[in-house]
Amino acid sequence: MEQLKNKIRRPVSNAVHSELIDTTNTARELLSKSKNKGTVKKKEKFDELYTRETVWFKNDIKKILDELSIEGGRGTKTRILNEALDLYFKNL
């Protein structure tokens, strides 16, 4: 068992050919280069983009909105209302 442990611990010098190892960049240089390439913009969370608000609709409008949301799936009401309000505010 000790022989096996020693064999595992022993560095294998011929595992990688020395000419294949790139020694031009140190780990610190590579890290600084990757930081300077530009930051990746993180995706904003739903709660950061939207605010919950309670509003009152006419019954006939709510019925149409509910029917459309069943057909369109999750998020349809939000999309419809945001698009409608965008159009409304652009035409003011």
MIGU-407828 format. One record per residue: x, y, z of N, C-alpha, C, O in turn. Coordinates in steps of 0.1 Angstrom, whole numbers, padded with zeros to 4 digits, always signed. Layout:
% MIGU-407828
XYZXYZXYZXYZ;...
***
This chain:
% MIGU-407828
+0008-0012+0000+0000+0000+0000+0009+0013+0000+0006+0022-0007;+0019+0013+0008+0029+0024+0008+0035+0027-0005+0037+0038-0009;+0038+0016-0013+0044+0018-0026+0034+0025-0035+0038+0033-0043;+0022+0021-0034+0011+0028-0043+0010+0042-0039+0009+0051-0048;+0010+0046-0026+0009+0059-0022+0021+0067-0027+0019+0079-0032;+0033+0062-0026+0045+0069-0031+0045+0071-0046+0049+0081-0051;+0039+0061-0053+0039+0062-0067+0029+0073-0071+0032+0080-0081;+0018+0075-0064+0009+0085-0067+0015+0099-0064+0013+0108-0071;+0022+0100-0052+0028+0113-0048+0040+0117-0057+0042+0129-0058;+0046+0107-0063+0058+0110-0070+0055+0118-0083+0046+0114-0090;+0062+0129-0085+0059+0137-0097+0063+0130-0110+0074+0123-0110;+0055+0131-0120+0058+0124-0132+0064+0135-0141+0057+0143-0146;+0077+0134-0144+0084+0144-0152+0081+0143-0166+0082+0153-0174;+0078+0131-0171+0076+0130-0185+0061+0129-0190+0058+0125-0201;+0052+0134-0181+0038+0134-0184+0035+0144-0195+0026+0141-0203;+0042+0155-0195+0039+0166-0205+0053+0170-0210+0062+0172-0203;+0054+0171-0223+0066+0175-0229+0069+0189-0226+0060+0198-0227;+0081+0192-0222+0085+0206-0218+0083+0216-0229+0080+0228-0226;+0084+0212-0241+0082+0222-0252+0068+0225-0254+0065+0235-0261;+0059+0217-0249+0044+0221-0250+0039+0230-0239+0028+0235-0240;+0047+0232-0229+0044+0241-0218+0047+0256-0222+0059+0258-0225;+0037+0264-0222+0040+0278-0225+0044+0286-0212+0036+0287-0203;+0056+0290-0211+0061+0297-0199+0062+0312-0202+0068+0319-0193;+0057+0317-0213+0058+0331-0215+0049+0339-0206+0052+0351-0203;+0037+0334-0202+0028+0342-0194+0027+0335-0180+0024+0323-0179;+0028+0343-0170+0026+0338-0157+0011+0338-0154+0004+0344-0161;+0007+0332-0143-0007+0331-0140-0012+0346-0137-0023+0349-0140;-0003+0354-0130-0007+0367-0127-0009+0376-0140-0019+0384-0140;-0001+0374-0150-0002+0381-0162-0015+0377-0169-0022+0385-0175;-0018+0364-0169-0030+0359-0176-0043+0364-0169-0052+0368-0175;-0042+0365-0156-0053+0370-0148-0056+0385-0151-0067+0389-0153;-0045+0393-0151-0047+0407-0154-0052+0409-0168-0059+0418-0171;-0047+0401-0178-0052+0402-0192-0067+0399-0193-0075+0406-0200;-0071+0389-0185-0086+0385-0186-0094+0396-0179-0106+0398-0183;-0089+0403-0169-0097+0413-0163-0098+0425-0172-0108+0433-0171;-0088+0428-0180-0087+0440-0188-0095+0438-0201-0097+0448-0209;-0099+0426-0205-0106+0423-0218-0119+0430-0218-0125+0432-0229;-0125+0433-0207-0138+0439-0206-0147+0430-0197-0145+0418-0197;-0155+0436-0190-0164+0429-0181-0176+0423-0188-0181+0430-0198;-0180+0412-0184-0192+0406-0190-0204+0412-0182-0205+0411-0170;-0213+0418-0190-0225+0424-0183-0234+0413-0178-0239+0404-0186;-0237+0413-0165-0245+0403-0160-0260+0406-0164-0264+0417-0165;-0267+0395-0165-0281+0396-0169-0289+0401-0157-0288+0397-0146;-0297+0412-0160-0305+0418-0149-0316+0408-0146-0322+0401-0154;-0319+0408-0133-0330+0400-0128-0343+0406-0131-0344+0418-0133;-0353+0398-0131-0367+0402-0134-0371+0413-0124-0377+0423-0129;-0368+0412-0111-0372+0422-0101-0365+0435-0103-0369+0445-0099;-0353+0435-0110-0346+0447-0113-0351+0455-0125-0349+0467-0126;-0358+0447-0133-0364+0454-0145-0379+0458-0144-0383+0467-0151;-0386+0451-0135-0400+0453-0134-0404+0456-0120-0398+0452-0110;-0416+0463-0118-0421+0467-0105-0436+0462-0105-0443+0464-0115;-0440+0456-0094-0453+0451-0093-0462+0463-0089-0459+0471-0080;-0474+0464-0096-0483+0475-0094-0497+0469-0095-0500+0461-0104;-0506+0474-0086-0520+0470-0086-0528+0480-0094-0527+0492-0090;-0535+0476-0104-0543+0486-0112-0557+0480-0114-0560+0468-0111;-0566+0489-0117-0580+0485-0120-0583+0485-0135-0580+0495-0142;-0589+0474-0140-0593+0474-0154-0608+0473-0155-0615+0468-0146;-0613+0477-0167-0627+0475-0170-0628+0460-0172-0619+0453-0176;-0640+0454-0168-0642+0440-0169-0640+0434-0183-0635+0423-0184;-0645+0441-0193-0644+0436-0206-0629+0436-0211-0625+0427-0218;-0621+0446-0207-0607+0446-0210-0600+0434-0203-0591+0428-0208;-0603+0432-0190-0597+0421-0182-0600+0408-0188-0591+0399-0189;-0612+0406-0193-0616+0393-0199-0608+0391-0212-0603+0380-0214;-0606+0401-0220-0598+0399-0232-0583+0397-0229-0577+0388-0235;-0578+0404-0219-0564+0402-0214-0562+0388-0209-0552+0382-0212;-0572+0383-0201-0571+0369-0196-0571+0359-0207-0563+0349-0206;-0580+0361-0217-0580+0351-0228-0567+0351-0236-0563+0340-0240;-0562+0363-0238-0549+0364-0246-0538+0358-0238-0529+0351-0244;-0538+0359-0225-0527+0354-0217-0527+0339-0216-0517+0332-0214;-0539+0333-0217-0540+0318-0217-0534+0313-0230-0527+0303-0230;-0537+0319-0241-0531+0315-0254-0516+0318-0255-0509+0309-0260;-0512+0329-0249-0498+0333-0251-0489+0327-0241-0477+0327-0243;-0494+0322-0229-0485+0316-0219-0480+0327-0209-0485+0338-0208;-0471+0322-0201-0466+0330-0190-0459+0343-0195-0451+0343-0205;-0462+0354-0189-0456+0366-0192-0463+0374-0202-0459+0386-0206;-0474+0369-0208-0481+0376-0219-0488+0389-0214-0487+0399-0221;-0494+0388-0202-0500+0400-0197-0490+0412-0195-0493+0423-0199;-0479+0408-0189-0468+0418-0187-0464+0424-0200-0462+0436-0201;-0461+0415-0210-0457+0420-0223-0467+0429-0230-0463+0440-0235;-0480+0425-0230-0490+0433-0236-0492+0446-0230-0492+0457-0236;-0492+0447-0216-0494+0459-0209-0482+0468-0211-0484+0481-0213;-0470+0463-0211-0458+0471-0213-0457+0477-0227-0454+0489-0229;-0461+0469-0237-0461+0473-0251-0471+0484-0253-0469+0494-0260;-0483+0482-0247-0494+0492-0249-0490+0505-0242-0493+0516-0248;-0485+0504-0230-0481+0517-0223-0469+0524-0230-0469+0536-0231;-0460+0516-0236-0449+0522-0244-0455+0530-0256-0451+0541-0258;-0464+0524-0263-0470+0531-0274-0478+0543-0270-0477+0553-0276;-0485+0542-0259-0493+0553-0253-0483+0565-0250-0486+0576-0254;-0472+0562-0243-0463+0573-0239-0456+0579-0251-0452+0591-0250;-0453+0571-0261-0446+0576-0273-0455+0585-0281-0450+0594-0288;-0468+0583-0280-0477+0592-0287-0483+0604-0280-0491+0611-0284;-0478+0606-0268-0482+0618-0260-0478+0631-0266-0481+0641-0261;
***
